[in-house]
Amino acid sequence: MPKEKNSGFIPYGRQWIDEDDIRAVARALSCDYLTQGPGVERFEEALAGYLGARFAVAVSSGTAALHLACLAVGVKDRLEAITTPITFAASANSAVYCGGKPVFADIEPHTFNINPDEIRKKITARAKAVIPVHFAGLACDMDAIRAIADERGLTVIEDACHALGAEYKDLKGKWHKAGSCAHSDLSIMSFHPVKHITTGEGGAILTNSPELYERLMLLRTHGITKKPDAFKNKAMAFDENGAPNPWYYEMQEAGFNYRLTDLQCALGISQLKKLDAFVARRRRIADIYSAAFKGIDLITPQAVSAGRVSSYHLYAVQIDFKRLGKSRARIMTELKEKGIGTQVHYIPVHLQPFYRERFGCKKGDFPVAEAYYEKALSLPMYPKMTDDDVRRVVQAVTGLLKVA
Ligand SMILES: *Cc1c(COP(=O)(O)O)cnc(C)c1O
């Protein structure tokens, strides 16, 4: 058994790998297929089953999943995909990969999620898709987003990379898992080690649409199909008796090698069994934090709206550094000296040099997101944190927040 490193340092996030996982990967290593074997389909079925979506396509990363999703729904030729500036760059980059144009819509001040009213304002005749991100594991207002998308003929791609295990209640009172595609055409998952479950690198696209599913499967594997009923060139594909030629395959578009391996899927299947326990532990940690910070007005955690159960990928807070009289950099350094890692999620994507230079984005474009950013800090959040670890973080943070 690998020894837990007991350095005493509490990072802002980390994976949980145990004996089961190691055994599962070791078993997969001695199987016949290391890349696309039976484990891939098993993982896809388990994932789709967990989320309650019809199809899952496992791919090599969340970023690859976003790329294929944008391609599959036809984001191209400067057509626009609307997303939030408070996300990982990949949510917006995915539109750029396909020749589309990312357009940002500002966030809500308390949930930090994309604001449906702002989406509405950003829709032009070139709008093709909207990519809501369930920030930190808190589901967006999917009823509102679906309604706007239907009204304006947009596709909804849910970036659920933060939200495996999160749930939300729709207007009819029915509960859904985030990423189940109940209110979206496609949803995206990431299995990077900092996310809820890991495959090393890895991702998936979920959908209820057989057409999108077929397209994604093709794009994942070089645009090549081996399915006789999909072949276009009948003369080359079939012999004179109409039987498919055994060597034949057909490349129908310029796809990619975005496969997830059997080894990784073995890890994914093993991790998925523990997901509910992981998420329960994250919620427990969030409860301890929230109780401890209640009544301290310098620190405000993300507001969990009614009808939402967060999966707490992050524990994101707003700290009024100005009023505190200490910079964020100084607070982060002081916490680090006490053995506590923190991070900022995220630098608004529209302020990145690439977006300023290519798309003319500038400071002031998204005032709510920019105000959020000034106060943003993510505290340690991962299932392996002990109650003692959580107490250490609470003590250190509340200690630093005492105005001198
Ligand atoms: C992690 C993440 C991604 C990208 O996932 P990778 O697996 O790292 O490529 C995309 N969007 C969001 C919101 C993420 O947090």
The ligand as an ORCA input file, in Angstrom:
! r2SCAN-3c Opt
* xyz 0 1
  C     -11.283     20.768    -15.469
  C     -12.190     21.540    -16.311
  C     -12.207     21.430    -17.699
  C     -11.183     20.672    -18.490
  O     -10.954     19.412    -18.089
  P      -9.562     18.668    -18.407
  O      -9.945     17.239    -18.125
  O      -8.549     19.194    -17.460
  O      -9.224     18.888    -19.810
  C     -13.171     22.133    -18.403
  N     -14.056     22.921    -17.787
  C     -14.044     23.077    -16.447
  C     -15.062     23.969    -15.820
  C     -13.105     22.418    -15.670
  O     -13.067     22.612    -14.354
*
